[in-house]
Amino acid sequence: MGLTIEEVESIARRIARERIPQLERVDVAASDPDADRVELLVTLRRCDREPCVVELNLTRADRDAFEREFEQELRVAQSKS
């Protein structure tokens, strides 16, 4: 099995705090405990329309894949905010 919900939350919050100064919060929006995907809501401050909430659907199959995909999606979200 992949990452637990608690691991996903912890990793996502750590990465987001390190990479996004305008981060307000990261929450797990929905997930089937047995699924290999997880939905996250990332809320940013100081964007065109506040609050700026980005929904991400990411793998949680393994830590490296999750971190890679999350960082990539954060960069895309930042470029659009």
C-alpha positions in Angstrom: 0.0 0.0 0.0 1.0 3.6 -0.6 1.2 6.6 1.7 -1.4 7.0 4.5 -3.6 10.1 4.6 -1.6 11.3 7.6 1.7 10.9 5.6 0.2 12.7 2.6 -0.9 15.6 4.9 2.5 15.9 6.6 4.6 15.7 3.4 2.3 18.1 1.5 2.3 20.7 4.3 6.1 20.5 4.6 6.7 20.9 0.9 4.2 23.7 0.6 5.6 25.7 3.5 9.1 25.4 2.0 8.1 26.4 -1.5 5.1 28.7 -1.3 5.3 31.9 0.8 1.7 32.7 0.1 0.5 29.3 1.4 -2.5 29.5 3.8 -3.4 25.9 4.2 -3.3 22.4 2.7 -6.1 19.9 3.3 -6.9 16.4 2.1 -10.3 16.9 0.4 -11.3 13.3 -0.4 -9.7 9.9 -0.5 -10.8 6.3 -0.6 -8.5 4.6 2.0 -7.7 1.9 -0.5 -7.2 4.2 -3.5 -3.8 5.1 -4.9 -4.9 8.7 -5.6 -5.7 11.6 -3.2 -7.3 15.0 -3.6 -5.7 18.0 -1.9 -7.0 21.5 -1.5 -4.2 24.1 -1.4 -5.3 27.6 -0.3 -3.1 30.5 -1.3 -3.1 34.2 -0.2 -2.4 37.2 -2.4 -3.7 35.9 -5.7 -6.1 37.6 -8.1 -9.3 36.2 -6.5 -8.9 35.4 -2.8 -9.1 32.9 -1.4 -7.4 31.1 -4.2 -8.1 27.4 -3.8 -6.4 24.9 -6.0 -7.6 21.3 -6.1 -5.0 18.6 -6.9 -5.5 14.9 -7.6 -2.2 13.2 -6.9 -0.7 9.7 -6.6 -0.1 8.4 -3.2 1.4 5.1 -4.5 4.8 6.0 -3.1 6.6 8.9 -1.4 8.9 9.9 -4.3 6.1 9.9 -6.9 3.8 12.0 -4.6 6.5 14.5 -3.8 7.5 14.9 -7.5 3.9 15.3 -8.6 3.0 17.6 -5.8 5.9 19.9 -6.4 5.2 20.0 -10.1 1.5 20.9 -9.5 2.5 23.6 -7.0 4.7 25.3 -9.6 1.8 25.3 -12.1 -0.6 26.7 -9.5 1.8 29.4 -8.5 2.3 30.5 -12.1 -1.5 30.9 -12.5 -2.0 32.8 -9.2 
